[in-house]
Amino acid sequence: MNQENSLISIIVPVYNIEEYICDCLESVKAQSYSNFECLIIDDCGHDNSIQLARELLKSWEHDNRFKIIQREENGGLSAARNTGIDYSSGDYIYFLDGDDKIMPQALEALLSMAYKHPGVQMVQGNVVYENKKEVWQFKQSDFPEYSNNREWIRTQMLEWKIAISSWNKLYRSDYLKTNNLRFCEGIIHEDVKWCWDNQKHLTTIAFCDYQSYWYRTGNQTSIMHDTDKTKSAISFLSIYHLIKNDITDKKELKFIREYILPYKVSLHRWAYSKNRKCIKKKLQGIIKHSCANCTTSRCLMLLLLLYFFPFNIYKINKR
């Protein structure tokens, strides 16, 4: 591939973000690197997001780099991203949430790093936050510019030292498609499952210190601001159920013990859930299945503790 003509597919899911979609698309339009396609995935929202996007594209005299792809029905963020992957034709794929935006040299900086390390499967960019509060940023001094040490990469991902988010990462398209990497549909916190799947396959990574992504923290309609954490807790339990039979070593077991079951389900989600009976029912089904399928004793114990002592399990697990 030649850096001059590498095509980047930018995938932008759109669902009820009429306040932000124009800012997002204008940030793509303003990129210093121009060889991209921007796939705007209409996930059948109820506001004017797509109409605003159409009007904006019309004002640009139908810049053919921007394409609106309409789904037949609402499927959630995972389904929208998967639709984007299916329609993408780029050498690289970049996920951008429609309520965020990217900085002017984002694509150029990430692609430059990709070409500096030929064949690298993923380039991680840095982030700037709307409220200036650091949520996850990396310092170049704490990470190598490039690594092909698969075990080091797995450790960083499983311990969440590399952000689990799928956005602000430049992926080689052939890496995603050859390994059939897809987002898990029907759940929220889909990036946790995405992280798990990627650590199974990723063998090369590079880090770009440029703050390429502007993350919005003030969108009160986002999942992150939902005060009822029932769906959140159930999604983490669903993720556990999906990956529990795919554990191959202690690193992956630690990921489940410390990041999925006790912390994500009980410590915060349980306390702020309005439908705990629903969580209990989900737990019952998983416990029955785990007993029948010889789940590791440590995980089974955590499930039982979650069921009977949800508020105390995090402290118990950390001892």
N, C-alpha and C positions, 0 to 999 in steps of 0.2 A: 504493500500500500504506500501511496505517496501522500505526504501530509497536505499537499495542495488540493487533492481531490477526495480525501476521505470524507464520507458522508456520515453525519451524526444524526441519529433519530432521537428527537426529544419527545418524550411521551408525557402529555399533560392531561390527567383525568379531571373532568369538570362535573361537579355536582353541587348545586346551591351555593355558589361562591360569587354572586353577581357584584359584590363590593370589591372583589380583588382580581377578577380574571383579566381585566384590561391591563392592570399594572404588570401582571405576570407575562402576558403576551408581548407587551411593549418591551419588557426586559429581554425577551428572546429576539425580537426584531432588532434591538440595539447591539447585538453581539458583534464583536470585532471579527470573529470567524463566521463566514457567511454560508459555508456549504453544509447546510443542515436541512432536515425536514422536521416540522413541528406537527406532531399528530395530536390533535385536540379531541379527546375522547368524551363524547356526550353520554353521560351515564343517567340520562332521563331524570333530571332534577325538576323542581317545581317552581323555580324562579326564572329570571331573565338572563341567566349566565350565557347560554348559547346564543341567544339573540344579540346580546352585547358583543360577543365574540364575532358573530357574522358581520355586524355593522362595522366593527373595527377592521376586519379583513377587507371589507368592501372599500373602506377609506384608503387602504393600501393598494388599491387597484388589483385586488385579488392576487397578491404575492403568492405564487404557486408553491412556495416552501411550506405554507401553512395549509393544513387539511383538517376538516372537521369530519370525524367518524362517529356516526350515530349508532349506538347500541339499541337493540330491540326493546330491552327492558333494563331497569336498574339492577345492577349486580354487585355494587359496592366497589371500593377502591381496588381490591385485588383483581376483580373481573375486568375493570377498566384498564388496568395496567397490562393484563394478559392480552386484551384486545389490541393494545398498542404494540406489544411484542409481535403479535400475529401480522399486523399491517406494516411493521417496520421493514425498511429496505437498506438501512444504513450499515456501515462497517462497525459503528459503535452505537450503543444505546445509553440514553441518559434520562432518568426519571426526575420530573419536576412537578411538585404538587401545585395545583392551580391557585392556591392562596398565598404562595411564596413567589419569589422571583430570583433571577440570577444576575450576577454582576457583569459589567460590560465585557470583560475579558475571560469569562468563565470557560467557555468552550476552547478558546485559544490556549489558555494555560493548561487545562487538563489534557488536551490533545498533544501539546508540546511535550508534556511529561510521558505520554504514551509512546511517542516516537523516540524519545530519549532512551527508552527501554523497550526495544522492539519485542512484540509478542506479549507484553504484559496484559493480563486478563482484566484487571480492574485498577483504576486510578481514583484514589480518595481525595476529594477536595476539602477545603476548610470552610468554616461557616461564620457568618456574622448574624447576630440576633437582633430582632426589632427593638427589644427593651434593653439591649446592651448587656444583658445578664448572660454569662457564659453557661451554656447547658452542656455542650460537648464541642470542644475544639482541641486540636492537637498542636503541639509544639514540634517543629521540625527536629529540634534537638532530642526529642524523646522517641522519635521513630526514624528508621533508616529511610533514605529516599526511595529505595527499592529493596525488595526481598523476594527470593525464590525458595525460602526455607518454609516448607509446607507446615511443619509442626509449629513453628513460631507464629505463622499466620493463623492457624487454627486456635492456638492459645489466646491470641489477641482478640479474635472474634468471639470465642466462647466465654471469655471473661469480660466482654463488652468494653474492651479498651479501644477497639475500633468501633465507631458508631454502628449500631445495628440497622439504621435507616437505609433504605434502598436509594433514596434521593441523594443527589450530590456525589454520585459515583459514576464514572465513565466506564462502562463495560464493553468489552469486545463482544460484538453480536454473535460471533461463532462460538464463543465460550458459553453464552447463555443457551443458545439453540442446540448445540451439540450435546450439552448435559441436560437438556429438556428442563431448564429451570423456570418454574412458573410460580406465581403467587397463589397461596392457598385461599380459595374462595369461601365465603360464608362465615368468616371470622373477622374480628378487628385485631389490632396488633399483628397484622400479617407480616410485618418486617421481622418479627422474632422467628417465625417459621422460615422466612426467607434467609435470615442469617444462618440458621441451622443447616439449611440445604446448601448454602454457598460454602460453608466451612468443610463440607464433604468433598468439594471439587476444586476450590481455589488453590492454585499453586504459585501464583505470582501476583504481586501487588506493588503499587507505587503510591507515593504521597506527594500531593501538590499543596504547598503552603499558602497559595493564593486563596483569599476568602471569596470563593466563587459563588456561594449560595447565601441568599438573604432569607432567613427563616422567620415567619410571622408568628408571634406569640399571642397576639390580641384577637384572634378569630374565636369568638365566644361560641360559635356553632360547631367547632371542631370536636372530635371525639375526646381530645385531651381535656376539654373543659366540661365534659358531661359529669354532673354531680352524682348521678346514679351509676355506680361501678359494677352493677350486676352483669351486664353484657361483657364488661372487661374481664371479670373473674372467670366467667364461663368460657371466654375465648382462650384464656391461659390454660384452663383445664383441657379444652379441646386440643390445643397445641401439644400439651403433654401426651394426650391420648394418641395423637398422630405420630409422635416421635419415640414413644417409650420402647418400642420394639426394634428401634434402629440404633440403640446405644452400642458403641463398639469399644469404648475405653473409659478410663477414669475422668478424662477431661469432659467428655460428654455427660457423664453421670453427674459431675459437679455442676455443670450448666443447668441440669434439671433440678438438682437438690437446692442450689443456692439462688437461682435466678427465675425459675418457673414456678415451682410449687409453693414454698413457704412465703417468699417475699411478695411475689406478684399477686398471689391469690388472697392471702390472709391479712397481711399487715395493713394494707391500705384499702384494697378492693372490698374485702369483707366488711370492714367498718363503715364503708360508704355505699353499701348495696341496699337497695330497697326491697329486693326480692330474694332473701336468703334461702327460702324454700327451694327456689329454682336452682340455686347453687348446690344445695344439699342433694337434690335429685340427680344432678349431673355427677356429683361426687359418688353417689351410690352406684350408678351405672359403671363408672370407671373402676371403683373398688372391686365390684363383682367380676368385671372383665380381667382385672389385674390378678385376682386370686386364681382365676381359671387358666391364666396364661403365664404363670410363673414370673411375674414382674419382680425385679430385684427387691430384696427384703427391705432395703433402706428406703426406696421409693414407696413401697407399700406401707411402711410405717408412717411416712410423712402424710400419705393420703388418709390414713386412719386418724392421725392426729389432727389433720385439717378438718375432718368430719366432726370430731368430738371436742376439740379445743382450738377453734379457728383463731382466736385472738392471741394465743400463747405460742403457737407453733414456731413463729419466727425466732423468738428467744430460745426455745428449746433446740432448734436446729443449729443455732450459732454457738452452742456450748461445746 
